[in-house]
């Protein structure tokens, strides 16, 4: 928390969430979601006892990779920058976010690069998988 002085010189503490507009605060309150508990005040990967708690993160990062494989496979057959190409890239994002919420993982800046790397790796491996199948002469669709 930061502190500020009001016009009479008293020091008051305030939270950054107090700077949001009244309409946003009402919407957050009505949503029923505890938004404050989503941000972990401890940016490390240790719980209160100091035990590393990386298993949910490893699971979520592997799931991010696996979710992106079919989308990368599909993306390899599309014209670059077409609407379907954008869908192939951005459709897994809500799935990954939902997975993180389902696992109860708080936001941590230290985990963002790992999720981004898993996201792009899944897209890349999926596209290479399709290109190798095409080079080998295998059908790309089950109906072929």
C-alpha positions as CSV (number, residue, x, y, z in Angstrom):
1,X,0.0,0.0,0.0
2,X,1.1,3.5,-0.7
3,X,0.4,6.5,1.4
4,X,-0.6,10.0,0.4
5,X,-1.3,13.3,2.2
6,X,-4.6,14.9,1.9
7,X,-5.0,18.7,2.0
8,X,-5.0,18.8,5.8
9,X,-1.6,17.0,6.0
10,X,-3.0,13.6,7.3
11,X,-1.5,10.5,5.9
12,X,-4.0,8.0,4.5
13,X,-3.3,4.7,2.9
14,X,-5.1,3.7,-0.2
15,X,-5.1,0.7,-2.6
16,X,-4.6,1.1,-6.4
17,X,-8.0,-0.4,-6.8
18,X,-9.5,2.7,-5.3
19,X,-8.4,4.6,-8.3
20,X,-10.8,2.7,-10.6
21,X,-14.0,4.4,-11.7
22,X,-17.2,3.9,-9.7
23,X,-18.8,2.0,-12.5
24,X,-15.9,-0.5,-12.7
25,X,-16.0,-1.0,-8.9
26,X,-19.8,-1.7,-9.1
27,X,-19.3,-4.2,-11.9
28,X,-16.5,-6.0,-10.0
29,X,-18.6,-6.1,-6.9
30,X,-21.6,-7.5,-8.7
31,X,-19.6,-10.2,-10.5
32,X,-19.2,-12.2,-7.3
33,X,-15.5,-13.0,-8.1
34,X,-12.9,-12.2,-5.5
35,X,-10.5,-10.3,-7.8
36,X,-8.1,-9.4,-5.0
37,X,-7.2,-13.0,-4.2
38,X,-6.2,-13.6,-7.9
39,X,-2.9,-11.6,-7.5
40,X,-0.4,-13.3,-5.3
41,X,1.4,-11.0,-3.0
42,X,4.3,-13.4,-2.8
43,X,5.8,-13.5,-6.3
44,X,7.9,-16.6,-5.6
45,X,6.8,-20.2,-6.1
46,X,6.8,-21.2,-2.5
47,X,4.0,-21.6,0.0
48,X,4.0,-20.4,3.6
49,X,6.2,-23.3,4.7
50,X,8.7,-22.6,2.0
51,X,7.8,-25.7,0.0
52,X,8.0,-25.3,-3.7
53,X,4.5,-25.5,-5.3
54,X,5.3,-25.8,-9.0
55,X,3.2,-28.9,-9.8
56,X,0.1,-26.9,-10.8
57,X,2.2,-24.6,-13.0
58,X,3.9,-27.5,-14.7
59,X,0.5,-29.1,-15.4
60,X,-0.9,-25.8,-16.8
61,X,2.2,-25.2,-18.9
62,X,2.1,-28.7,-20.4
63,X,-1.7,-28.3,-21.0
64,X,-1.0,-25.0,-22.8
65,X,1.4,-26.8,-25.1
66,X,-1.0,-29.6,-25.8
67,X,-4.0,-27.3,-26.4
68,X,-2.0,-25.4,-29.0
69,X,-0.9,-28.4,-31.0
70,X,-4.1,-28.8,-33.0
71,X,-4.4,-25.1,-33.5
72,X,-0.9,-25.0,-34.9
73,X,-1.7,-27.9,-37.1
74,X,-4.7,-26.1,-38.4
75,X,-2.8,-22.8,-38.8
76,X,-0.3,-24.4,-41.1
77,X,-2.9,-25.0,-43.7
78,X,-4.3,-21.4,-43.7
79,X,-3.3,-18.3,-45.7
80,X,-1.2,-16.0,-43.5
81,X,-3.2,-13.1,-41.9
82,X,-6.5,-14.5,-43.1
83,X,-9.4,-14.3,-40.6
84,X,-9.2,-18.1,-40.0
85,X,-5.5,-17.7,-39.3
86,X,-6.2,-15.2,-36.6
87,X,-8.7,-17.5,-35.1
88,X,-6.2,-20.4,-35.1
89,X,-3.8,-18.2,-33.2
90,X,-6.1,-16.6,-30.7
91,X,-8.8,-19.3,-30.0
92,X,-6.6,-21.2,-27.5
93,X,-6.2,-18.0,-25.3
94,X,-9.6,-18.3,-23.5
95,X,-9.0,-22.0,-23.0
96,X,-5.6,-21.4,-21.4
97,X,-7.0,-18.6,-19.2
98,X,-9.9,-20.8,-18.2
99,X,-7.5,-23.6,-17.3
100,X,-5.5,-21.3,-15.1
101,X,-8.7,-20.2,-13.3
102,X,-9.8,-23.8,-12.9
103,X,-6.5,-24.7,-11.3
104,X,-6.7,-21.7,-9.1
105,X,-3.3,-20.3,-10.2
106,X,-2.7,-16.7,-9.2
107,X,-1.1,-14.3,-11.6
108,X,2.7,-14.3,-11.3
109,X,4.9,-12.3,-13.7
110,X,7.6,-14.9,-13.3
111,X,5.3,-17.5,-14.9
112,X,4.3,-15.4,-17.9
113,X,7.4,-16.2,-20.0
114,X,6.9,-19.9,-19.5
115,X,3.3,-19.8,-20.6
116,X,4.1,-17.7,-23.6
117,X,6.9,-20.1,-24.6
118,X,4.6,-23.1,-24.2
119,X,2.0,-21.3,-26.3
120,X,4.3,-20.6,-29.2
121,X,6.0,-24.0,-28.9
122,X,2.6,-25.7,-29.3
123,X,1.8,-23.6,-32.3
124,X,5.2,-24.3,-33.8
125,X,5.3,-28.0,-33.2
126,X,1.7,-28.4,-34.5
127,X,2.5,-26.6,-37.7
128,X,5.7,-28.6,-38.2
129,X,3.7,-31.8,-37.7
130,X,1.4,-30.9,-40.5
131,X,4.2,-29.8,-42.8
132,X,6.0,-33.1,-42.2
133,X,2.8,-35.1,-43.0
134,X,2.4,-33.2,-46.2
135,X,6.0,-33.8,-47.2
136,X,5.6,-37.5,-46.5
137,X,2.5,-37.7,-48.7
138,X,0.2,-38.6,-45.8
139,X,-3.4,-37.3,-45.9
140,X,-3.9,-34.3,-43.7
141,X,-7.6,-35.0,-43.0
142,X,-9.1,-38.4,-41.9
143,X,-11.5,-38.3,-44.8
144,X,-8.6,-38.1,-47.4
